[in-house]
């Protein structure tokens, strides 16, 4: 009886969210987006019910699938896909797995280039999962007395968590101008900035070793600029470019939106590869080279840009001129120093589940 009541309450919550979103969209005249939000909420509510009920029995999943009007498919290796089509060509998807262990990121993908014949990325490995599990690493190592970070958190939920860390004195809140107004913008602590940040042309942004910058918004680097360090942005990371000049990124970037480079890029070194994790798309417009790892939904190459890297590209891509070489120097033990998690974990509690948030696929 309790399970039925919970199921009904979850469905009512989903319908309420859908109605609110639909009303907002109609008000702004964006009616074609209603189906997107409807599909997102159906998949999200289905996943929430499974987590709440702590039940993956096939009969339960079959009944839930019928009631919610979604598809729940066992893709193999204990990974399930929840999906719902919201147009003739587009599908909203979420993945989950009940597990007592985690997913080793080096063994699962970082030891590969992603271009090997037969390579298949585990659908539970996403930019968002890499970000949320890095936050678990950060909290356990730097703020052990704080409330635990959630390995299944979204980018939006992580922004809320960092705001909590601000109230506890672990992070310091700064304004965009407090960073961009510096002659050489430097982050020398655990900084949280609410709002878009645009680094002016000819200025370099440095996040000092041992610290991290969190931006609840977009981050744009001006022309003739260099980024060094670790950053989490809830929106887009953009690298502007100047003609006939290489810009530099040496660090780790987590973007809740897109990564866009309009610059010729020098990336990492053998001693410090660059890692770029974007929830949506990575778009490269010009020549990009050296040591780097890219993880995103799609990897897009514009204007026949030359890509020649040592590392890996893990995304759907239509580019055929990618030159990606294996990096035998990378080891699992190096990942924490690069601000990259070694393991994607399940949530706490008796029902250990790893899941992704709904995403168009």
C-alpha positions in Angstrom: 0.0 0.0 0.0 2.8 2.4 0.9 4.4 1.7 -2.5 1.2 2.6 -4.3 0.8 5.8 -2.4 4.4 6.8 -3.1 4.0 6.0 -6.8 0.9 8.2 -7.0 2.6 11.1 -5.1 5.6 10.9 -7.4 3.4 11.0 -10.5 1.4 14.0 -9.1 4.7 15.8 -8.5 5.8 15.1 -12.0 2.5 16.4 -13.5 2.7 19.6 -11.4 6.3 20.3 -12.6 5.1 19.6 -16.2 2.2 22.0 -15.8 4.4 24.8 -14.4 7.0 24.3 -17.1 4.3 24.2 -19.9 2.6 27.3 -18.6 5.9 29.2 -18.6 6.8 28.0 -22.1 3.4 28.9 -23.6 3.6 32.3 -21.9 6.9 32.9 -23.8 5.6 31.4 -27.0 7.9 28.4 -27.0 5.2 25.7 -27.5 7.5 23.4 -29.3 9.5 22.9 -26.1 6.6 21.5 -24.1 7.2 18.0 -25.4 10.8 18.2 -24.3 9.9 19.1 -20.7 7.1 16.5 -20.6 9.5 13.8 -21.7 12.2 15.0 -19.2 9.8 14.9 -16.3 8.4 11.5 -17.2 11.9 9.9 -17.3 13.0 11.8 -14.2 9.9 10.8 -12.2 10.3 7.2 -13.3 13.9 7.1 -12.0 12.8 8.8 -8.8 10.2 6.2 -8.2 12.7 3.4 -8.7 15.1 5.0 -6.2 12.3 5.7 -3.7 10.9 2.2 -3.9 14.3 0.6 -4.0 12.9 -1.9 -6.4 14.3 -3.2 -9.7 12.2 -6.4 -9.8 11.3 -7.1 -13.5 7.6 -7.2 -12.7 7.8 -3.9 -10.9 9.7 -2.3 -13.7 7.2 -3.7 -16.3 4.3 -2.2 -14.4 6.0 1.1 -13.9 7.0 1.2 -17.6 3.3 0.8 -18.6 2.0 3.3 -16.1 4.5 6.0 -16.8 4.4 5.6 -20.6 8.2 5.1 -20.9 10.5 2.3 -22.0 12.7 0.6 -19.4 15.3 -1.6 -21.1 18.0 -3.9 -19.7 21.0 -2.9 -21.9 23.3 -5.6 -20.4 25.9 -5.7 -17.7 23.3 -4.6 -15.1 22.7 -1.2 -16.8 19.1 -0.1 -17.5 17.9 2.6 -19.8 14.8 4.7 -19.2 13.7 6.4 -22.4 10.8 8.4 -23.9 10.5 9.8 -27.4 9.5 13.4 -27.5 9.6 13.8 -31.3 9.9 11.7 -34.4 13.7 11.7 -34.1 14.6 12.6 -30.5 14.5 10.6 -27.3 15.0 11.5 -23.7 17.2 8.9 -21.9 18.5 8.2 -18.4 20.6 5.2 -17.2 20.9 3.5 -13.9 22.6 0.5 -12.3 22.2 -1.1 -8.9 25.7 -1.9 -7.8 27.7 -2.5 -4.6 30.9 -1.2 -6.2 31.9 1.8 -8.4 33.1 2.2 -11.9 36.8 2.6 -12.3 37.3 5.5 -14.7 40.8 4.6 -15.8 40.0 1.0 -16.5 36.6 1.9 -18.2 37.7 4.6 -20.6 40.7 6.8 -19.7 43.3 4.2 -20.6 41.8 4.1 -24.1 41.7 6.7 -26.9 37.9 6.1 -27.5 38.8 5.5 -31.2 39.6 1.8 -30.9 37.5 -0.6 -32.9 34.8 -2.0 -30.6 35.3 0.6 -27.9 32.0 1.4 -26.2 31.6 4.0 -23.5 29.6 2.9 -20.5 26.4 5.1 -20.6 26.8 5.7 -16.8 30.0 7.6 -17.5 29.1 11.2 -18.3 30.6 14.6 -17.8 28.1 15.3 -15.0 29.0 12.0 -13.3 32.7 12.9 -13.5 32.0 16.3 -12.0 29.8 15.1 -9.1 32.2 12.3 -8.2 35.1 14.7 -8.3 33.1 16.8 -5.8 32.9 13.8 -3.5 36.7 13.5 -3.7 37.1 17.2 -2.9 34.7 17.1 0.0 36.3 14.0 1.6 39.9 15.4 1.2 39.4 19.1 1.9 36.1 19.4 3.9 35.7 16.1 5.8 33.4 17.7 8.4 31.0 19.1 5.8 27.8 17.3 4.7 28.8 14.6 2.2 28.6 15.5 -1.5 26.2 13.4 -3.6 27.9 11.3 -6.3 24.7 11.4 -8.3 24.2 15.2 -8.2 23.5 17.3 -11.3 25.3 20.5 -12.1 22.4 22.5 -10.7 22.4 20.5 -7.5 26.2 20.9 -7.2 25.8 24.7 -7.3 23.3 24.4 -4.4 25.8 22.3 -2.5 28.7 24.7 -3.1 26.4 27.5 -1.8 26.0 25.4 1.4 29.8 25.1 1.6 30.0 28.9 1.4 27.7 29.2 4.4 30.0 26.9 6.3 33.1 28.8 5.5 34.7 26.2 3.2 34.2 28.3 0.0 34.4 32.1 -0.4 31.8 33.9 -2.5 33.2 36.4 -4.9 31.6 38.7 -7.6 32.6 38.4 -11.3 34.3 41.8 -11.1 36.5 40.7 -8.2 38.0 38.2 -10.5 37.9 40.0 -13.9 39.1 43.3 -12.4 42.5 41.8 -11.6 45.4 42.6 -13.9 46.2 38.9 -13.8 43.0 37.1 -12.7 44.0 34.6 -10.0 42.0 32.4 -7.8 43.9 31.7 -4.6 41.2 29.8 -2.6 38.0 27.8 -3.0 36.0 30.5 -4.9 32.3 30.5 -5.8 31.0 33.1 -8.2 27.3 33.6 -9.1 26.9 35.1 -12.6 28.6 35.1 -15.9 32.4 35.7 -16.0 34.2 37.2 -19.0 38.0 37.4 -18.8 39.2 40.4 -20.9 41.5 40.0 -23.9 45.2 39.6 -23.1 44.6 38.4 -19.5 45.3 34.9 -18.2 43.1 33.1 -15.7 44.9 31.0 -13.1 43.3 28.8 -10.5 46.2 28.1 -8.1 47.1 24.5 -7.4 45.1 22.9 -4.6 42.1 25.2 -5.2 39.0 25.3 -7.5 36.8 27.9 -9.1 33.1 27.3 -9.3 31.0 29.5 -11.6 27.2 29.5 -11.4 26.9 30.8 -15.0 29.1 30.9 -18.1 32.8 31.5 -18.3 34.3 33.1 -21.4 38.1 33.6 -22.0 39.1 36.6 -24.1 41.5 36.5 -27.0 45.2 36.0 -26.3 44.4 34.4 -23.0 45.5 31.3 -21.1 43.5 29.2 -18.6 45.3 27.2 -16.0 43.8 25.2 -13.1 40.4 23.6 -12.3 37.0 25.0 -12.9 33.4 23.9 -12.7 30.9 26.0 -14.6 27.1 25.4 -14.6 26.8 26.8 -18.1 29.2 27.1 -21.1 33.0 27.5 -21.2 34.1 29.5 -24.3 37.6 30.2 -25.6 37.8 33.1 -27.9 40.6 33.2 -30.5 42.9 35.6 -32.3 44.2 35.0 -35.8 47.5 33.1 -36.2 47.9 32.7 -32.4 47.6 29.7 -30.2 45.7 30.0 -26.9 46.5 27.6 -24.0 44.4 25.5 -21.7 46.3 23.5 -19.0 43.9 22.1 -16.4 40.6 20.5 -15.9 37.2 21.9 -17.0 33.8 20.7 -16.0 31.0 22.4 -18.0 27.3 21.9 -17.4 26.5 23.2 -20.9 28.9 23.3 -23.9 32.6 23.8 -24.4 33.3 26.0 -27.5 36.7 26.9 -28.8 37.1 29.5 -31.5 40.9 29.5 -30.9 43.9 27.5 -32.1 44.5 25.5 -29.0 47.6 24.2 -27.2 46.4 21.9 -24.6 48.2 19.9 -21.9 51.6 18.4 -21.6 52.8 14.9 -20.9 53.2 15.9 -17.2 49.8 17.6 -17.0 47.2 16.6 -19.6 44.1 18.8 -20.0 40.7 17.2 -19.3 37.6 18.8 -20.7 34.2 17.4 -19.6 31.1 19.0 -21.1 27.5 17.8 -20.4 26.3 18.8 -23.9 28.6 19.4 -26.8 32.3 20.1 -27.4 32.8 22.3 -30.5 36.3 22.8 -32.0 36.6 25.5 -34.7 40.4 25.6 -35.2 43.5 23.5 -34.9 43.9 21.7 -31.6 46.9 19.8 -30.4 48.9 18.2 -27.6 47.8 16.2 -24.5 44.0 16.2 -23.8 41.0 14.1 -22.9 37.5 15.1 -24.0 34.2 13.7 -22.7 30.8 15.0 -23.9 27.5 14.1 -25.5 28.9 15.2 -29.0 32.3 16.2 -30.3 31.9 18.6 -33.2 34.6 19.8 -35.5 33.9 22.9 -37.6 35.7 24.2 -40.7 37.7 21.0 -41.1 39.8 22.0 -38.1 42.8 19.8 -37.5 42.7 17.7 -34.3 45.9 16.1 -33.3 46.1 15.0 -29.6 47.6 12.4 -27.4 44.8 11.3 -25.0 41.2 10.5 -25.8 37.9 11.6 -27.3 34.8 9.9 -25.8 31.7 11.2 -27.5 29.6 10.8 -30.6 31.4 12.5 -33.5 31.0 12.8 -37.2 34.6 14.0 -37.7 36.8 11.5 -39.6 40.1 13.4 -39.5 40.8 13.0 -35.8 44.4 12.1 -35.0 44.2 10.7 -31.5 47.2 8.8 -30.1 47.3 6.8 -26.9 49.0 8.2 -23.9 51.0 5.5 -22.2 52.2 7.9 -19.6 48.8 8.4 -17.9 48.2 6.2 -14.9 45.3 5.8 -12.5 47.3 7.1 -9.6 47.8 10.4 -11.3 44.1 11.2 -11.7 43.5 12.8 -8.2 46.4 15.2 -8.9 44.7 16.2 -12.2 41.4 16.8 -10.3 39.8 13.8 -12.0 37.9 11.1 -10.1 39.2 7.5 -10.1 35.7 6.1 -9.4 32.1 6.8 -10.2 30.3 5.7 -7.0 26.8 4.7 -6.1 24.7 6.8 -3.6 24.8 6.1 0.1 22.3 3.9 1.9 21.1 0.3 1.5 20.0 0.7 -2.1 23.2 1.5 -4.0 22.4 3.0 -7.4 24.4 4.9 -10.0 22.3 7.0 -12.3 22.4 9.7 -14.8 20.1 12.7 -15.1 17.7 12.7 -18.2 19.5 13.8 -21.4 18.5 14.0 -25.0 20.0 11.1 -26.9 
